[in-house]
Amino acid sequence: LFSFLQLRALQQEQARLLQQVQTDQAALSMLAYPETVSLPIQSQQVAGSLLVNREQNAAMLVVWDLPPLPENESYQAWLVQPDGIRVSAAVFRPEQGQSYTARMISVPQSLNTFSSLGVTIEPAGGSTQPTGERVLKVDF
């Protein structure tokens, strides 16, 4: 039984590390494109960058020192259209033991239809519209 529990814990850690490697590789590949723009994030709580490549219609959020949340809460990224309509782009939690959080942003349509990205604190699993405290906002 003890060996089974150890094996299960190792498999979970391996899956977490694989996900982190894939995310890091995606960030590196985005930075390899000359069209990628790195937009700085400066808020009272966190610092980081939003990588945006309009030609590839891709975006990635990289945030340092994102505070941990209780189990019943998640961070949720929102793409914001110029008219204020918000579209959910990612629901995530900081990885335990990591000093940064990197997440690909799901872009449901052309990035040109959005003017900014915001991140709020929402119930675990996310919300249909922002309901919680805004952690950061980046205009692009």
N, C-alpha and C positions, 0 to 999 in steps of 0.2 A: 504494500500500500504506500509506504514511504517513497519507494522508487517511482511508482506511478505518479505521485504528486510532484516529485522533482522533475520528471520527464515533462509533465504538463506545464510546469512553470517555465522550463527551458523552451518549450515550443511557443509559449506565449511571448517570451522575451525575444525569441528569434523572429516571430511575426512582426513585433514592434520595431525591431532593428531593420528588418527588410523594408517596412513601410517608410522608415526614416531615410534609408539609403535611396529609395525611389524618389522621395520628395527632394532630397538634396541634389540628385542627378537632374531632376526637372528644373531646379533653380539654376544649376550650372549651364544646362542647355539653353535656357532662356537668355542668360547673360552672354552666351556665345553669339547670339544674333545681334548684328549692329543696330537694328531698329529698336531693340529693347531699351526702354527708358526706366531709370530707377528714380522713383519719386520718394523723397524723405518723409518719414512719419515722425512728427514731434508732438507729443501730447504730454500732459502732466504725469500720466501713468506709465507710458511705454515709449520706446523708440524703435525704429526699424525702417523698412522700405517696402514700397509697392512696386513690383516689376511689372511693366505694361508693355506689351508688344501688339500694337494695333494691326500690323500686317499679318501676324499669325493668330490674331484674335485670342490672345492668351494673357493671363495675369496671375501673379503669385504674390502672396502676402508673406513677408518675413518680419517677425516682431520679436524684439528682445524683452526679457523680463516680464512677460505677460503673467499677471498674478493668477495663482491657482484658484479654482472655483469649487464650491461645494458640489457634491454629486448630483444635485437636482438642478444644476445650471450649466449652460454651455455658452460659448461665444458664437455669435452669428454675424457673418459678413453680408453686407447689403450693397448691391450696385444701385446707384441713385441716378435716375433720369433727370434732365433739366427741369421737368415739371414737378419734381418731387416724388414721383412714384418709385418705390423701392422694390427690388427683386432680390430674393434670397440667393446668395452665391456660395455659401459654405457654412457648415456648422462644425465647430471643432472645440477641443479642449487642449490646453498645453500638455506636452509630454512630461511626465514626472522625471526629474533628473536632467532635463534639457534646459539650457539657458535661453534658447530661442524656439519659436514656433514658426514653421513654414507650412503654408497651405496653398494649393492651387485654387484659384477662384473659378467657379463654374460660370461661364459666360454664355447665356442662353441665346443671345443675338449679338450683333456687331457691337464692339466696345465703343464705337463712335456714337451710339445712342445713349451712352451714359456720361455723366459729368463728374461723378465722384464715387468713392467707396467708403462706407462706414462700418464699424463693428460695434455691436451692442451685446449686453449680457441678457440672455434669454433662458427660459426653462429648458431643461435637458431635452435634446432632440430638436430644438428650434421652435420658431413661431411663424405664422403666416405673414405677420407684419411686425416691425420693431415695437417692443413693449418695454424694454429695459433700458438701463443706463447706457449712454454712448461712451465707448472707451476711446475711439479714435475716428478721425475722418481725414480722407485724402482727396483733394481735388485733382482731376487730370484732364 
